[in-house]
Amino acid sequence: MRADARRIVDAHSDQEVLDLLTSSLERRIDASLHDDLDAYVAALATLPTGLRAMAATYQLDVSMTLDDLGWHFGNWHHHAYCQETARGLRVLGALRAAELFEAAYSIALRFWDQLGPEDWMSWYHDSEFEKETDPLTKEMWDILGNDLRVMKYWVQYARRNPEMLAES
């Protein structure tokens, strides 16, 4: 077993696992790539399966902590990144979260042009898009809970598949 996988297996707390995963992601992918989502999506493809899923879902975790599903698509307005996020949720075993995300993305597609401009935030509140995604957001908040949210799936995946996080 590789050393990084062994550290995950030996970790005593979820936070310790999360710290190991975060550290590994920070070493393997440049955070500044978030400014160029084409480059970021390309960089995701270089990661081992589990880490790719985690990196692809990180911003959704932030969005669900600070905002809502609809707001996420305004902040992360990129088709390939949205597809990576949905794929990542499925890989991590967050199947219902993936369904909710995909449903919200499907709605977002109808409003994609309004979400693209710099001033999308002034349009968003009280928009039909916000109203349609609100029930999905509420269910997502319910299933993610308040403790680790999306990252709880990172920890569960890492504990089940520590070898899937190591580079081949």
C-alpha positions in Angstrom: 0.0 0.0 0.0 1.4 3.4 -0.9 2.2 5.9 1.9 -0.6 8.3 1.1 -3.1 5.4 1.1 -1.7 4.1 4.4 -2.0 7.6 6.0 -5.7 7.6 5.1 -6.3 4.1 6.5 -4.4 5.0 9.7 -6.3 8.4 10.2 -8.2 8.6 13.4 -10.7 11.3 12.5 -12.6 12.5 9.5 -10.8 15.9 9.8 -7.5 14.1 9.6 -8.6 12.4 6.4 -9.9 15.6 5.0 -6.6 17.4 5.8 -4.7 14.7 3.9 -7.0 14.9 0.9 -6.8 18.7 0.8 -3.1 18.7 1.1 -2.8 16.2 -1.7 -5.1 18.2 -4.0 -3.1 21.4 -3.2 0.1 19.7 -4.2 -1.4 18.3 -7.5 -3.5 21.1 -8.9 -2.8 24.8 -9.0 -5.6 26.7 -7.4 -5.0 29.6 -9.7 -6.5 27.5 -12.5 -10.0 28.3 -11.2 -9.6 31.5 -13.1 -9.4 29.5 -16.3 -12.0 26.8 -16.1 -10.9 25.2 -19.5 -7.4 24.8 -18.0 -8.9 23.6 -14.7 -11.0 20.9 -16.3 -8.0 19.8 -18.3 -6.0 19.6 -15.1 -8.7 17.5 -13.4 -8.2 14.8 -16.1 -4.6 14.3 -14.8 -5.7 13.3 -11.3 -6.5 9.9 -10.0 -10.2 9.1 -10.1 -11.0 9.9 -6.5 -9.0 13.1 -6.3 -10.5 14.2 -9.6 -14.0 13.8 -8.2 -13.0 15.7 -5.1 -11.4 18.6 -7.0 -14.5 18.8 -9.2 -16.8 19.0 -6.3 -14.9 21.4 -4.1 -16.6 24.6 -5.4 -20.0 23.0 -5.0 -19.2 22.5 -1.4 -18.3 26.2 -1.1 -21.5 27.2 -3.0 -23.7 25.1 -0.8 -22.1 26.6 2.3 -22.4 30.2 1.3 -25.1 30.3 -1.4 -27.4 27.9 -3.2 -27.5 25.7 -6.3 -28.6 28.4 -8.7 -25.9 30.8 -7.5 -23.4 28.0 -8.1 -24.1 28.0 -11.8 -23.6 31.8 -12.0 -20.3 31.6 -10.2 -19.1 28.4 -12.1 -20.6 29.1 -15.5 -18.9 26.4 -17.5 -20.5 23.4 -19.1 -17.5 21.0 -18.9 -16.9 21.9 -15.2 -20.6 21.3 -14.4 -20.3 17.9 -16.1 -17.2 17.2 -14.1 -19.0 18.2 -10.9 -21.9 15.8 -11.6 -19.5 13.0 -12.5 -17.5 13.7 -9.3 -20.6 13.4 -7.1 -21.4 10.1 -8.7 -17.9 8.7 -8.3 -17.9 9.8 -4.6 -21.2 7.9 -4.1 -23.3 11.1 -3.6 -26.0 9.8 -5.9 -28.9 11.9 -4.7 -26.7 15.0 -4.6 -25.7 14.2 -8.2 -29.4 13.9 -9.3 -30.2 17.2 -7.6 -27.2 18.9 -9.2 -28.0 17.5 -12.6 -31.6 18.6 -12.3 -30.5 22.1 -11.3 -28.0 22.1 -14.3 -30.8 21.2 -16.6 -32.8 24.2 -15.4 -29.7 26.4 -15.6 -29.3 25.5 -19.3 -32.6 27.3 -20.0 -31.2 30.4 -18.3 -27.5 30.0 -19.4 -27.3 33.3 -21.3 -28.6 35.3 -18.3 -26.0 33.6 -16.0 -23.1 34.5 -18.2 -22.8 38.3 -18.1 -20.8 40.0 -15.3 -24.1 41.4 -13.8 -25.9 38.1 -13.5 -26.2 38.6 -9.7 -28.5 41.5 -10.2 -30.8 39.4 -12.4 -30.7 36.3 -10.2 -32.6 37.2 -7.1 -36.3 36.6 -7.5 -35.7 35.2 -11.0 -37.6 32.2 -12.3 -34.3 30.3 -12.2 -33.9 30.9 -8.5 -37.5 30.0 -7.9 -37.2 26.7 -9.9 -34.0 25.7 -8.3 -35.0 26.6 -4.7 -36.6 23.2 -3.9 -33.5 21.4 -5.2 -31.3 23.6 -3.1 -33.4 22.9 0.0 -33.2 19.2 -0.6 -29.5 19.4 -1.3 -29.0 21.3 2.0 -30.9 18.6 3.8 -28.9 15.7 2.5 -25.5 17.5 2.8 -26.2 18.6 6.4 -24.0 21.0 8.3 -21.0 18.8 9.0 -18.5 18.6 6.1 -21.3 18.9 3.5 -19.9 17.6 0.1 -16.6 16.8 1.8 -18.2 14.1 3.9 -18.4 12.2 0.6 -14.7 12.8 0.1 -13.9 11.2 3.5 -16.3 8.2 2.9 -14.7 7.6 -0.5 -11.2 7.9 0.8 -11.9 5.4 3.6 -13.5 2.9 1.2 -10.9 3.4 -1.6 -7.6 4.7 -0.3 -5.6 3.2 -3.2 -7.8 5.0 -5.7 -6.3 8.3 -4.5 -2.7 7.4 -5.3 -1.1 8.3 -8.5 -0.5 5.3 -10.8 
